Amino acid sequence: MLSVEPAPRYRMTAAPLVQAVVQVNFPIVPRLQTLEGIAPLQERLSDLLPYLNQQVVQEVSLMVGPAGPAIPNAQSATINIFTDDAGWTLQVAVGSATLFVDGEHYCGVEDFRVRLERVWDALHDGVDVRRCDRLGVRYLDIIEAVGTEWASWFRPEVVGLGHPALSGSTLASTLTETRLRADPSEFDGQIEGVIRHGVVPPGSVIQGVPPRPVANPSFLFDMDIFTATPEPFETRRLAEQFTALHAELEKVFYWSVTDNGREHFGYELIDETEGSR
């Protein structure tokens, strides 16, 4: 999506990643609201994500018309939460499935892809999901923005116009959101991306699964890319798209980090047979 060179294969031993998230949206499957309906999915994932809990949440929809806001319509929805002992979580609702892990337990894109394939196979074979309406990939990086050294780890245009090197003062707050749409010739289907970067003040809550409060000034680098074209729910096809979407995020992050940043984050080149960031 950005006109920058693809990233080489690399890892970072001290990467600022705090969460990696992949979500698929699909047409509503009502039986996913019940324990009986979710049972086939649990059986297929019992060795990968052995623990299951259910959480009932309130979803509020607000209709707005010529006469102004109508009375909010609140409905309860059941979220099925699968977990393991290694920090992975899968949340399954009637129309979506979200697999995520924090940076501490993230083991690279290949490991992520294997887990996704297991989940997608289970959704297809266990509960008969047949169409994917949206596939989204999100990587969230957060570092404490204390002092000025951190600003040298990223390109000035990523840090923001308030870069301390330009103003001689401490950057208090800045946040930029860029929305992109891929050239149709690059991908099969419509691909869109959102990149958010900048400094947020203490006490901010970063949107996430779940939301993440920050106690200190923090630099946020949040990358989200997704398909916007319905397609058959086929694991191999989705896995290939995930790999392609991840490659786009990887090259954006690689371009954004300076030589100082690579040194700080423990950048290492790796060969083609190993996993990357």
C-alpha positions, 0 to 999 in steps of 0.5 A, a space after each residue: 500500500 505504501 511505496 516502500 521496499 518490502 522488509 527483509 526477514 528479521 526479528 526484534 528481541 525487544 520489539 515494542 509490540 503489545 498486541 497482535 490481533 486478527 479478526 474474521 467477520 462472517 454472516 450471523 450464525 445464531 447457534 454460536 449463542 448457545 453452549 450446544 452450538 459452540 460445542 463442535 468448535 470447542 471439540 476441534 480446538 480443545 488441544 489448542 485453546 482448552 478453556 472456554 468461558 462465556 460472557 454476556 454483554 450489552 450491545 446498544 444500537 441508536 437509530 437517528 432520523 429526521 426527528 432526532 435520536 430515537 430510544 436506544 435499543 439494547 440487546 444482550 449478546 454472548 461472547 465465547 472466550 477460548 484461552 490457553 496457558 500461553 497467553 492466547 485468546 479467541 473470542 467468538 461471537 455470532 458474526 465474528 472470531 478474533 484471535 489475539 495475543 500480547 507482545 510478550 507471548 507472540 512468537 512470530 507470523 508463522 506461529 500466528 498463521 498456524 494457529 489461525 488455520 486451526 481456528 478457521 478450519 474449526 469454524 468452517 468444519 465445526 459450525 459451517 461458516 461459509 463466507 468471510 465478509 472481512 479479514 482484519 490484521 492489527 499490530 499495536 506497538 506502544 513505548 514510553 515517551 519519556 525524555 527525548 531519546 525515544 524520538 530517535 528510534 522512529 523517522 521524524 515524519 512518524 513521530 510528528 511535527 512536534 519532534 523535539 529536534 525541531 522545537 527544542 521542547 518536550 512533545 506533549 501530545 500528537 496523534 495522526 491517523 492515515 487511511 489508505 486504499 490499495 491499488 486494485 492491481 495490487 490485491 485480489 479484492 478491496 484492501 484498506 489500511 489505517 495507520 495511527 501514530 503519535 504521542 498520547 498523554 498519561 491516563 489515555 486508554 488505547 483501543 484494544 482487546 481489551 482497551 489498554 490504559 497507559 500511565 505515562 506519556 506513550 508513543 503509539 504506532 498502531 497499524 490495521 489492515 483489512 479486506 473489504 470484499 466478501 469471499 468464500 471462507 476457505 482456510 488456505 485462501 484466508 491464510 494466504 491473504 493474512 500473510 500478504 496483509 502482514 507483509 504490508 504492515 511489516 514493511 511499514 514498520 521496518 520503514 518507520 524505524 531508524 537505525 537507532 531504533 533497530 539497535 534499541 529494539 534488538 534488530 536481527 536479520 534472519 534467514 528464510 526458514 525462520 520466523 519474523 517479527 
